[in-house]
């Protein structure tokens, strides 16, 4: 004899599993190719244009200029450094924040369909960045997020979280291909 209460409970669990599994497949399958292989992409979305006008309020100007050149090398991204009083779409701030992170990126407005339709804001934490190599790696890592890249799990890419060394201070060929693909 079959217990109808346990049968309906098993059926409900089965249906919940199917719904959850389907949702996971939709979320994974629906990610943009440039973001799918980068840990799901940047939470702040990709900047709406490959033409970046960068305003640096404070910070390590050498590291930021180096990162701007690196991000533009072999990608459709163009970067221009501006005085902060004129219009810009990427802002860079450096301060000694109490937290232990190296850098962060946010979208100044809302993110819609993975695209930041306003200004991206980069914050670099001078409390945790101690060497020129760490400044360069972190600035490039955060500019990678501006381009929509998420985190990687390889020391050959600046998009891997953590300090440099052992993590590279450069984008690898995969990162550049993802940026090119994102801005096609």
N, C-alpha and C positions, 0 to 999 in steps of 0.2 A: 504494500500500500504506500502511495506517494503522499507525503505531507505537503498540502497545497501552500502553506505559509512559507516553508523553506524553499519550495520551487519558485514562488513569486519573488522571494528575496534574492535568490540566485539569478533570476531573470533581470531584476533591477540592477544588481551588481554588474552583470554582463552588459547591460545597456549603458550604464555609466562609464564602464571601461571603453566601450566603442566610441562614445561621444568624446571622451578625453583623448583617446588615441587619434581620433580624427582631427581634433583641435590642434594637437601637437603637429601632425602632418601638414595642416594648413599653415601654421605659423612658420614651420621650417621651410616648406615649399614656397611660401609667399615672400621670403626675404629677397631683397635685391641681390643679384650676383656679386656686386662689389662688397656687400656687407656680409653675405652668408658665410664666407670663409674667414671672416675677421671677428669671430665671437659675437655675431649678431649686429655688428655695426655700432656706431657711436650713439649713445642715448640722446645726444643733442642734435642728431640728424646731420645731413650733409648740407653745407652752405649752398644756397640757391644758385650761385654762379661760380664759374672757375676763375673769375677776375676779382682778385682779392685786393682791397685797399686796406692796408694794415696801419693802425694807430697804436703806437707803443707809449702808454702813459708812463710807465716806469719799467725798469728791468735791465737785464743784461743785453744791451743793444747788439753786441757782437754775436751772441748765441742766437738771438731772434733773426738777425740778418742772415746768418748761416743757415738756419732752419728754413727761412723763406726761399733761399736759393736751392736748397735740397728738395723741397716739396715741388718746386717748379721744374726741376731737371727731369726731362723725359715724360712730363705729364702736360695736359692742356692748361694747368693752373698758371696764371700770371699773378705776380705780386708787385705791389707798389707800396712804398713806405710813405705815410702822410703825417703831417702835423695834426694833432688830435682835434684842433678846432674845426677842421674841414670834415667833409663827410667821409665815412669809412664803414666797412662791413666786417672787419675783424679787429677787435680791441685786445691789447696785451697789457696785463697788470702784473707787477711784481710786488710782493709784500712778504713780511715774515708772519705767516699764519701759524696759529698754535697747533694745528693738526700735523700729523706725520706724513701726509701725502706730498708728492713732488709737484704735481700740476693738475689742472682740471679745465674742462671746457663746458660752456653752457650756451644755450640759444637765448638771445635777448627777447625774443617773442615766442610764439608758439611753434611747435614742430607739427607739420601736417604731412602725412604719407612719407615720413622719413626725411623731410626737407625742412631746414631752418630757413624761413622766409624773411628773416631780419638779420640782425647783427650777431656774430659769434663772439663770445668773450672767453679769453684764455687767462687763467691765473697761474702764475709760477710762484712756488713757495721758496723764498730765499732762506728760510730756516733749515730746509732739508737739502737744498742744492749746494754742494760744497766745492765741486771742482768744475773746471771749464767743460770737461767731457759730460758731466751730469747736466749742466745747463743746456748744452747742445742737444743731447739725447732727449731731454724732457721737452724742450721747445719744439723739436721736430715731432715727437710723439703727440703733443697737443695739436700741432698743425695737421697731423694725420687725422685726428678726430674731426677737425674742421672739414676735412675732405670726406668725412663719413666713414673712415676706417675704424674698426673695433680692435680689440686686443688680439694678439697672436700668442702662440705657445712655442716660439722658436727664438733662440738667442741671436739669430741672424737678422732680426728685424727690430727697429726702434719701437715698433708697435707692441712689443712685449712689455708688460708691466714690470717695474723694478728698476734697479739702478744699473748704470753703465760704468765699468764693466761688471759682469760678464756680458750683459746684453749690448748688442750693437747700437751705435749712435747713428746708424744709417737706415734708410728704407731699403728693402730688398726688391728684386725684380717683381715679385708677387705683389707687393704693396703698390708699386708704380703701375702695374697692369690694372689693378683694382681701381685706382684713381682715374686712369684713362677710361676705363669702362664706365665709371660712374658719371663722368662728364661728357659722354658721347651724345 
